[in-house]
Amino acid sequence: MTSKKFILGIFDDEDVLLNAIEKTRAAGTKIYDVFSPYPIHGIDDVLGIQRSRLPIVAFFCGLCGTSFALWMQIYMLGFDWPMIIGGKPHISLPAFIPVTFELTVLFAAFGMVITFFIISGLKPTLKVPVMDVRSTDDKFVMAIEYKEGTTNMQQLNDLLRSNGAIEVNEKEVVK
């Protein structure tokens, strides 16, 4: 079990939070994460989070689904068990469209969900670490990882307070 210490800046308003994020990053402080009761428009850009590459994964998983669906139907209806149905040829691509579409969507959806869980490190746990309970209600929380010897607690406290934090707390999270 490892534990990490965090400095939590608690804010009342999202605009004040966005301004504080910009100033904190400009001061050279790395922000661990920001927690809010609802999605904030533009926070990804302010935090410097890069655009997700999940759509690329979705495309390749969908391509695998399309390939698998076509291969499966061509093999089953053309080679393994050929049947003449309504005078159509054994390999009739227009008849394969519904199954191909469904497997493309299925592979893309499962591929994205599995990739998302792996990349984000989400796994079933009994105890979820919550930085501050008020972040689910009406407060905005900026978490900055505290590293022994490199982080100046007083300087960080002053920086957060000068940028509009109503509270600055220290929290240790066991992972």
C-alpha positions as CSV (number, residue, x, y, z in Angstrom):
1,M,0.0,0.0,0.0
2,T,1.5,3.3,-1.1
3,S,0.3,6.7,0.1
4,K,0.6,10.1,-1.5
5,K,0.1,13.5,0.0
6,F,-1.9,16.1,-1.8
7,I,-2.4,19.8,-1.3
8,L,-6.1,20.7,-2.0
9,G,-7.2,24.1,-3.1
10,I,-11.0,24.4,-2.6
11,F,-12.8,27.0,-4.7
12,D,-16.4,28.4,-4.8
13,D,-16.7,29.4,-8.4
14,E,-15.7,27.8,-11.7
15,D,-14.4,31.0,-13.2
16,V,-12.1,31.6,-10.3
17,L,-10.9,28.0,-10.5
18,L,-10.1,28.3,-14.3
19,N,-8.2,31.5,-13.6
20,A,-6.4,29.8,-10.7
21,I,-5.4,26.9,-12.9
22,E,-3.9,29.2,-15.5
23,K,-1.9,31.1,-12.8
24,T,-0.8,27.9,-11.0
25,R,0.5,26.3,-14.2
26,A,2.2,29.6,-15.2
27,A,4.0,29.5,-11.8
28,G,5.4,26.1,-12.8
29,T,3.3,24.0,-10.4
30,K,2.1,20.7,-11.8
31,I,-1.6,20.1,-11.1
32,Y,-2.5,16.4,-10.3
33,D,-6.2,16.7,-11.0
34,V,-9.3,19.0,-10.7
35,F,-12.6,17.7,-9.2
36,S,-15.9,19.5,-9.8
37,P,-19.5,18.7,-9.2
38,Y,-20.3,19.1,-13.0
39,P,-18.3,19.3,-16.2
40,I,-16.6,22.6,-16.8
41,H,-16.4,23.8,-20.4
42,G,-12.8,24.5,-21.5
43,I,-11.1,22.9,-18.4
44,D,-9.2,20.4,-20.6
45,D,-7.5,23.2,-22.5
46,V,-6.6,25.1,-19.4
47,L,-5.2,22.0,-17.7
48,G,-3.2,21.2,-20.9
49,I,-4.8,17.8,-21.4
50,Q,-4.2,16.5,-24.9
51,R,-7.0,15.4,-27.2
52,S,-7.9,11.7,-26.6
53,R,-6.7,9.1,-29.1
54,L,-9.7,6.9,-28.3
55,P,-11.3,7.6,-31.7
56,I,-8.3,6.0,-33.4
57,V,-8.8,2.9,-31.3
58,A,-12.5,2.9,-32.2
59,F,-11.7,3.1,-35.9
60,F,-9.3,0.1,-35.7
61,C,-11.7,-2.0,-33.6
62,G,-14.5,-1.2,-36.0
63,L,-12.2,-2.2,-38.9
64,C,-11.5,-5.5,-37.1
65,G,-15.3,-6.0,-36.6
66,T,-16.0,-5.3,-40.3
67,S,-13.2,-7.7,-41.4
68,F,-14.4,-10.4,-39.0
69,A,-18.0,-10.1,-40.1
70,L,-17.2,-10.3,-43.8
71,W,-14.7,-13.1,-43.3
72,M,-17.2,-15.1,-41.1
73,Q,-20.1,-14.7,-43.6
74,I,-18.1,-15.4,-46.7
75,Y,-16.5,-18.5,-45.1
76,M,-19.8,-19.8,-43.7
77,L,-22.1,-19.2,-46.6
78,G,-19.5,-19.6,-49.4
79,F,-17.2,-22.4,-48.4
80,D,-18.3,-24.2,-45.2
81,W,-22.0,-24.7,-45.8
82,P,-23.0,-23.2,-49.2
83,M,-26.7,-22.9,-49.7
84,I,-28.6,-21.5,-52.6
85,I,-31.3,-19.2,-51.1
86,G,-33.7,-17.5,-53.4
87,G,-31.4,-18.0,-56.4
88,K,-28.7,-15.6,-54.9
89,P,-25.0,-16.4,-55.2
90,H,-23.2,-17.9,-52.3
91,I,-21.2,-14.7,-51.6
92,S,-23.8,-11.9,-51.8
93,L,-22.3,-8.7,-50.2
94,P,-25.6,-6.8,-50.0
95,A,-27.1,-9.5,-47.8
96,F,-24.1,-9.2,-45.5
97,I,-24.5,-5.5,-44.8
98,P,-26.7,-5.8,-41.6
99,V,-24.5,-8.3,-39.8
100,T,-21.4,-6.4,-40.9
101,F,-22.7,-3.2,-39.5
102,E,-23.7,-4.8,-36.2
103,L,-20.4,-6.4,-35.7
104,T,-18.5,-3.2,-36.6
105,V,-20.5,-1.3,-33.9
106,L,-20.1,-4.1,-31.4
107,F,-16.3,-4.4,-31.8
108,A,-15.8,-0.6,-31.8
109,A,-17.9,-0.2,-28.6
110,F,-16.3,-3.0,-26.7
111,G,-12.8,-2.0,-27.9
112,M,-13.3,1.6,-26.7
113,V,-14.7,0.6,-23.3
114,I,-11.9,-1.9,-22.7
115,T,-9.3,0.5,-23.8
116,F,-10.7,3.3,-21.7
117,F,-10.7,1.1,-18.6
118,I,-7.1,0.0,-19.2
119,I,-5.7,3.5,-20.0
120,S,-7.5,5.2,-17.1
121,G,-6.5,2.5,-14.6
122,L,-10.1,2.0,-13.5
123,K,-10.7,-1.4,-11.9
124,P,-13.1,-2.7,-9.3
125,T,-12.3,-1.6,-5.8
126,L,-14.0,-1.6,-2.5
127,K,-12.8,1.9,-1.4
128,V,-12.7,4.8,-3.8
129,P,-10.3,7.6,-2.8
130,V,-12.2,10.9,-2.6
131,M,-10.1,14.0,-2.3
132,D,-12.9,16.2,-0.7
133,V,-16.5,15.1,-0.3
134,R,-17.8,18.6,-1.1
135,S,-16.5,18.2,-4.7
136,T,-19.6,16.1,-5.4
137,D,-21.9,18.8,-4.1
138,D,-20.9,22.5,-4.6
139,K,-17.2,23.0,-4.4
140,F,-14.3,22.8,-6.9
141,V,-11.1,21.0,-5.8
142,M,-7.7,21.4,-7.3
143,A,-5.3,18.7,-6.2
144,I,-1.5,19.2,-6.3
145,E,0.8,16.3,-5.4
146,Y,3.1,17.1,-2.5
147,K,6.6,15.8,-2.9
148,E,8.8,15.8,0.1
149,G,11.8,18.1,-0.3
150,T,10.7,19.7,-3.6
151,T,7.4,21.2,-2.8
152,N,7.3,24.4,-0.6
153,M,4.1,24.1,1.4
154,Q,3.9,27.8,2.4
155,Q,4.6,29.0,-1.1
156,L,1.9,26.7,-2.5
157,N,-0.6,27.8,0.2
158,D,0.0,31.4,-0.6
159,L,-0.3,30.8,-4.4
160,L,-3.6,29.0,-4.0
161,R,-5.0,31.6,-1.6
162,S,-3.9,34.5,-3.8
163,N,-5.7,32.9,-6.7
164,G,-9.1,32.6,-5.0
165,A,-9.0,29.4,-2.9
166,I,-11.3,29.7,0.0
167,E,-9.5,26.8,1.8
168,V,-6.2,25.0,1.4
169,N,-6.0,21.5,3.0
170,E,-3.5,18.7,3.1
171,K,-4.7,15.1,2.4
172,E,-3.0,11.8,2.4
173,V,-4.5,9.2,0.0
174,V,-3.7,5.5,0.3
175,K,-3.7,3.6,-3.0
